[in-house]
Amino acid sequence: MQMHWNEAQTMIRAKYARIGQAGRDDPAPAEFDRRRWDDLVRAGMWHMVVPSAYGGLGVDWWNFTAALEGLASTIRHPGLVLSVIGQAGMVRALELYGTEAQRARFLPRILAGELSATAIADPGSGTDVRATSSILTPGPNETFVLNGAKHNIAHAPISTMVLIVCKLAGQERQGISLVLVDTDRTGLTAGAVDRKLGNADLPTGRLDFDDMRLDYGDLLGEPGRGLGHLVNIVSLGRLYYGLVGGWILEPALNEALDYAQQRQTFGVPILDHQYVQKKLTDIRIGIETSRWTAYGALHQLLTGDPAAAMSCSIAKIAGADTMIDAAVDLVRLHGSDGYHAGPVSDLLRDAMAFASVGGTDEMHRRNIMGQMTRLRRNAQQVEAMGVAV
């Protein structure tokens, strides 16, 4: 496991921290921040994870992680960071399961700055993937027809490509498949931009599929085996949500420390009160816990460790809980000033997205329990084989 950034990665981190810092004092964006997205594209963010055969520099997820961490550590509003994580998931999907034709078709467009979307949640069943009502019906000559709908999809109103989770017709809770298409495909309709509590610069929305005709080349991976593929794809995003959930707090924590040293009650700075010290140290502990849990999960994911899926969910919970709890505590720390319109209340609104982005707490705990029982069962089988020998 990588325990520190090397010299090159330290420079990468600093480079993207400067991008995050630029415009930090600007008002919260009311829509997708295309200008700053283009800054990331020009800086070469996607070149770090796209193979050279398709115009990139080769795949190095640790370099990319250094860039993501740098960006998250200085940016004021997390929407842009969440967009980066979503795009990283598409790159990972193509890396793991894309055909040569799909990689050649989509990766250069990602390098050019086009936005992708990943459509997982159904309006009726959320992220219970096996219960999806988006149905893929096989036709003649390796063709398919897709019907259904997805909602709460990052970039859905503005993306040019989308990965869709669906299910083969006639299957109850099996047959999960993945479809990758351009968003201008006949039969695909994007809805209006969702109105949300925060993160206005992360546009989300709905997609509807009405007799959308597909061929075998539109499938990502084998039909019916999409669930395992999906877990491998989204695990990267889960650990990244955990990582940035901690680092986005870094500027707010520094500002809170300054505030606590200046603000006085009963003749002393409020930083002298143990109650305040606990809140601030809890935030620091949360940042460090999120950071190191995410690093460990990334190492496991990239090395194929059997516990990787569990660790990625743990990282996501750690980062989300840190982000939300810290945002609430910062409002309390700043008192009525924190409740007024401004950076502290903005952080609280944006932080609440971490309760659901990348999966809810309940979903991840269910996944962790499933992975725990799977790993225990495997260990018992190994033990039994050893006794038998």
N, C-alpha and C positions, 0 to 999 in steps of 0.2 A: 504494500500500500504506500502511495506517495504521501510523505509526511510534511513536505514543504514545497513551495514553488521554487523551481530552479531559476537561474538568472533570466533566461528568455521568457519564462512564464511570468516572472515578476514584472518584466517590461510590458508584457501583454496586458496583465491586470491593470497596471498604471495607465496604459493607453485608453482602456475602456472606462476606467474610473473618470478620466478627464471628459470623456463623452457624456457620461452620466451627470457630471458636475455642471456642464454647460447648460444654461437655461434652468438651473435648479430653482431660481427665485421667480421664474415665470409663473403665471396663473396655471391652475390645473387645466390640461387640454380638454376641450369639449368633444373632440373626435380623435380618430387615429392620427398619431403624430408622424405623418409621412416624412417630414423633413429629418427628424432624428432617426427614423428607420433607415432612410437613405444614407445618413452619416455612418451607421453601423455597416451597411452594405459596402460603402466605399472604403471603410477601414479594413475590410476583408474578413469580417466575422465568419461568414459562411464558407470561405475558402479553407478554414481550418478543419472542416469536417466533410468536405467533398473530395472524393478521389481525384488525382491529377488527370485521369483519363477523361474526366468530365469538366475540367477547367479549374479544379481546386488545387490545394497544396498537399492533399493527402489527409487521411482521417486521424485526428488526434483529439480525442474528447477531453483529455486533461488540459490541453491548451485552451480549448473552447470553454472549459469550466473556469479557468483563470479569468478569461474575458468576461464571462457572465457574472462572476463574483465581483469583479471590478466595477462593472456597470451597476449592479445592485447596491453596492456599498456607498454610492454617492447620489443616486437618482432620488428625486423627491416623490414621484408618483410611480407605482409599480406596473402600470398597464403595459408600458413598452417592454419591460422585463418579461412579463407573462406572454407577450407576443413572441419574444425570442424563444421562450421555452416551447411554445406550441409549434413553431417552425422547426425547432430541433427534433421534435417528434417525427415530423415528416421526413427529415433527412435520415433519421434512424430507421424508419420504416423502409425507405428505399435501399439503404445500406444492407439491411438484413434480408429483405424478401423481394426487392424489386428485380425485374428482369433487366437484361442489358438494354432493351428497348425502352423500358420505363425510366431507367436511370438517365439514359441519353435524352429522353423527352423532358423530364421534370427537373433534374439537378441543375442544368445551366440556367433555367428560369429562376430557381431559388437563388443562385449566385447573382442574378440580375436584380433581385429584390422583389420578385412576385411573392404574394402571400398565399399560404396554404391554410386549410382548415381540416380538422379531424372531427367527424360527426359520430358520436358515440351514444349520447343520451336520447332516449325516446320521450315524447311528451307524457306518456302514460306510465312508463316503467323506469324512467331515469337511467342510471348506469347499471341496472340489472341486465347485463348484455344478453344473457340467455333468454330473456323474456322479450327481446326486441320484436316489434311488429313491422319492421322494415324487411320485406320478404323478397328474396331473390328466386325467381322462377325460371328453371332451365327451359330452353327452347331448342329448336333444331340447329344442327351445324355449330355446336358450341356457342350458342347465343343465350342471352338471359334477358329477363325483364325485371326491373326493380320498382316496387311500390312501397310507400311508407312515408315517414317523416322523422326528422330529428330536430331537437331544439337546444338552446343554450350553447351554441357552437361559436367558439372564438373565431373571429374573422369571417364568419359565414356571409355577411352582407357585402364584403369587399374582396374575398379571396378569388383566385383564378383556378385553383385546384383543390380537390377535397378527397379525403379518405373516409369511406363510409363503412360502418359496421352494420351488417345485415345477417339474415338467416335464410338458409335454403328452404324452399317451400316443402311442406310436409313434415318438418322436424318440430318436435316439441321444444326442447331446450338444448338441442345439439345443432350441428350444421352451421355454426357461425362462420361467416365469410367476410372478406374485406374487398372493397371495390375502390379503385383510384381513377378519377376522371377529372376532366376540366369542368368548371362550373357553368360553362355556356352550353353544356350538353342538353339536347332537346329532352324535355320531361323533367328537368330539374329547375325548381323555382326557389329563389331566396326571398325570405321575408324581410320585414322592416328591422331596423336596429332596435335591440331591446333597450328599455329604460331601466337603469339599475341604480342602486344606492351609491355606488362609487365606480371608479375605473372607467370613466366615460371614454378614455382613449383606447380601451380594449373593446371594440365593437363586437357584440354577440348577436345571434339571431337564429332563425329557424330555416330549415331546408325541407322542401317537399319533393317527393319522387312520384311522378305519375306516369306509369308505363314507360319508364326510362329504359331504353334499349341498350344492351351492352353486348360485348363479345368477350371471348376468353382472355384477350389481351388487356381488358379492363380490370381483371382480378389481380389482387396483390397476394401472392402465395396461392396455395391450393384451396379450392372451395371446400368448405366444411372443416378446415383446420385453422380457422381464423382466430379462435379464442386464445390458443397458445401464442400465436403470432402477436396478437394485440397486447397480451401481458408483457411480452418482451419489448414491445414498442413503447408503451406508456410508462413502464418502470423508470425509464430515463427521466421523463418529465416529473414523476413523483419525487424522485430524490432532488431534482432541481428546484421544485417548489419548496422543499424543505430547506435547501441551501439559501435561496434568496429570501425566504421568510425571515431568516435571521439577519442577513446582511442589510436588507432594506432598512432595518431599524438603526443601523450604525449612526447615520447623521442625526436622527432624532434623539438617540441616547446622548450624543455629544452636546446637543443643544439643551437637553434636560439637565445635564451636569452643570453647564454654565448657568442655567436658570436657577438651579438649586443652590448654587454658591452665591448668587446675587440677591435672590428673594429672601427676605427676613421675616420671621415671626418670633414674638417673645424675645426680641433683642438678639437673635442669632440667625445665621443662614439656615434655611430649612434642610440643607445637606447635613447638618449636625444631628438631625433627628433620626433615630434608628428606623422609624417607620419609612422614611424617605430612602434611607440607605438600602433597606431591604428591597424596595421596588426597583431601584436602579441596579443593584447587584443581581436581582432575579433576571433582569433583561440581559445583562452581560452573560450570565450563566446560560440563558436560553440561546443566545447568539452562538456561543461556543459549542453547546450541545448540538444545535442544528448543523453547524459547520462540520463537525467531526463525524456525526452520524451520516451526513450526506457523502463525505469523502469515502467513508467505509463502504457505503452502499454502491458508490460508483466503482470502486475497486472490485467489489464482488460481481457487479453486473458485467464489467468488461472482461473479467477472468472466468465467467461462467460458473460462479459459485452457486450451489444449490439453494443457499439461503438468500440470494440476491433479491428475489421478489418480496420476501418478508422485510428485508432491511430497507428497501425503497419505500415501502409503506410506513415503516417506523420513522424514516427520515421526513416523510411528508407530514406526519402527525406532529413530530417534534417542531418543525418549522412553522406549521400553521398555528399550533397552540402558542408558541412564542410570539408570533406576530400579533395574534388577536389579544392575548393577555397583556402584552406590552402596550398596545394601542389604548386599551381601556385604562391601564395604570397611568399612562402619560396624560390622559385627560384628567384623571383624578389629581395628579401631581400639579398640573397647571391650574386647577380650580376652574373658576368661571371663565378665565381667559382661554383655557383649553376647550371649553364648550362653544366658544364663539367661532364664527367662520374664520378659518385660517389653517395653517399647516398641521396643527395637532388634531383638529376635528377631521381634516381631510384624510389624515393617516388612518383614523378610526374607520371612516367609511370605506376606504380602499382595503384595509386589513380584513374586513368581514368577508371579502371574496374568498379568502383562504379557507373559509369554512366549507366551501364546496368545490373550488377549482382543483382539478386533479383528483376529485373524489372526496366524499364526505368522511368525517371521522368514523362513523359507523361502518361504512363500506371498507375502510382500511383495516379497522379492527377485525372485521369478519375475514378479510384476507390474511391478516397476521395469524389468526387462530387456525385457519385452514392450512397455512404453511407450517405452523408449529406441529399440527397433528401429522402432516405429511412427512416432515423431517423426522418426527419421533417414530413413525411407522417404518420408515426406511432404516433408521438406526436399529430398530428391533429385528428387522429382517437380517441385517448384517450380523447382529449378535447371534441370532438363531443359526445362521450359516456357520459361524465360528464354533458354536457348540456342537453342531452336527459333524464338523470335521474333526 
